[in-house]
Amino acid sequence: MDHSSHMPLQAGEIIAPNVKGADIYGPDDKMIGNVSEMLGIGQNATAVIEVGGFFGVGVKQVALDMSRIDFMRDENGKILAHTKMTKVELKNLPEHHG
């Protein structure tokens, strides 16, 4: 997926109601997970990412600092995100227990 035409979200738009459910794409531009919740607000917030699994089985939740995620809006207005972390790197993070 080419993200060059996607508009970055402004800091004030990065709030839980907007980013919850957003698909996250890795460095190879393949979807690697989605945001299940956001903890905190602003630059100090953490996104809880659901990664892995198949139809909900084997899904792992990990926490990732917002500084490691770029949120954007596609040409249809849908919010999505990009990270430089791979799916394997995310899966190797400690499991988040909320």
Number of C-alpha atoms within 10 A of each C-alpha: 8 7 16 8 10 17 14 17 16 9 11 8 14 21 16 17 10 14 22 19 17 20 21 24 24 18 13 14 15 14 18 23 23 22 23 18 21 22 17 12 15 14 11 10 18 20 25 24 28 26 23 19 11 8 7 10 8 11 15 21 25 22 22 20 14 20 13 13 19 16 24 23 17 17 11 7 10 13 22 26 23 21 21 14 15 17 20 11 9 23 18 11 13 11 15 13 9 9
